[in-house]
Amino acid sequence: MSKPIDKQINKLLEQHHKLIHSESLKVKSHVQRENGDWILNTLMLDNIDVPFKYKRKKLYRSLQGQRVNITYYPATEQVAGFEMEIMNIVRIKVA
């Protein structure tokens, strides 16, 4: 069953060269908050000091303490006049 998933990920990575895929990362914290019609999810991962963000239409169960496989790309965001590095998640699955 993991073969089709690997093919999917490889296809994504080939089409979009800025994407990065990481597996079995442990979620240190998971915060969900409303942002208009969307729920903005922010993850902090073990041993990584950069927040990972993604949006959903509905609340999602907490991923805190779980291991996840993610596909993401680096970006910057303005916070209180400072540029801050973030990672935008394109695809996330519990490992």
C-alpha positions as CSV (number, residue, x, y, z in Angstrom):
1,M,0.0,0.0,0.0
2,S,2.9,2.4,0.5
3,K,4.0,2.2,-3.2
4,P,1.1,4.3,-4.6
5,I,1.8,6.9,-1.9
6,D,5.5,7.0,-2.8
7,K,4.6,7.4,-6.4
8,Q,2.2,10.3,-5.5
9,I,4.9,12.0,-3.5
10,N,7.6,11.5,-6.1
11,K,5.2,13.0,-8.8
12,L,4.6,16.1,-6.6
13,L,8.3,16.6,-5.9
14,E,9.1,16.3,-9.6
15,Q,6.5,18.8,-10.6
16,H,7.3,21.3,-7.9
17,H,11.0,21.6,-7.2
18,K,10.6,23.8,-4.1
19,L,8.6,21.1,-2.3
20,I,10.3,19.2,0.5
21,H,9.0,15.8,1.9
22,S,9.8,14.6,5.5
23,E,8.6,11.5,7.2
24,S,8.0,10.5,10.8
25,L,8.4,13.9,12.4
26,K,7.0,14.3,15.9
27,V,4.5,17.0,16.6
28,K,5.4,19.1,19.7
29,S,2.3,21.3,19.5
30,H,-0.8,21.8,17.4
31,V,-2.9,25.0,17.5
32,Q,-6.1,25.5,15.5
33,R,-7.8,28.9,15.2
34,E,-10.4,30.4,13.0
35,N,-9.4,32.7,10.2
36,G,-12.6,33.8,8.3
37,D,-14.2,30.6,6.8
38,W,-11.0,28.6,7.3
39,I,-9.3,26.9,10.3
40,L,-5.6,27.8,10.4
41,N,-3.5,25.0,11.8
42,T,0.0,25.6,13.2
43,L,2.3,22.8,14.1
44,M,5.6,23.0,15.9
45,L,7.8,19.9,15.4
46,D,10.5,18.4,17.6
47,N,14.0,19.8,17.0
48,I,12.7,22.3,14.4
49,D,12.3,26.0,15.3
50,V,10.1,27.0,12.4
51,P,6.2,26.8,12.5
52,F,4.5,24.7,9.9
53,K,1.1,26.0,8.7
54,Y,-1.9,24.7,6.8
55,K,-5.6,25.5,6.4
56,R,-8.7,23.3,6.7
57,K,-12.4,24.0,6.3
58,K,-13.2,22.1,9.6
59,L,-11.6,21.5,12.9
60,Y,-9.2,18.6,12.8
61,R,-8.3,16.2,15.7
62,S,-5.2,17.3,17.6
63,L,-1.9,15.9,16.2
64,Q,0.1,16.7,19.3
65,G,2.4,13.8,20.2
66,Q,1.7,12.1,16.8
67,R,4.3,11.3,14.2
68,V,3.5,12.8,10.7
69,N,4.6,12.7,7.1
70,I,4.5,16.1,5.5
71,T,5.2,17.7,2.2
72,Y,5.8,21.4,2.4
73,Y,7.6,24.5,1.0
74,P,9.4,27.3,2.8
75,A,7.9,30.8,2.8
76,T,8.1,34.1,4.8
77,E,5.4,35.9,6.7
78,Q,5.3,39.5,8.2
79,V,4.6,39.4,11.9
80,A,4.6,42.7,13.8
81,G,6.9,44.3,11.1
82,F,9.4,41.4,11.2
83,E,9.9,38.8,8.4
84,M,9.5,35.4,9.9
85,E,10.3,32.1,8.1
86,I,7.4,29.6,8.0
87,M,6.7,26.3,6.2
88,N,3.5,25.9,4.3
89,I,2.2,22.3,4.4
90,V,0.8,21.0,1.1
91,R,0.1,17.4,2.3
92,I,0.0,15.9,5.8
93,K,-0.6,12.3,7.0
94,V,-0.2,10.6,10.3
95,A,2.7,8.2,10.0
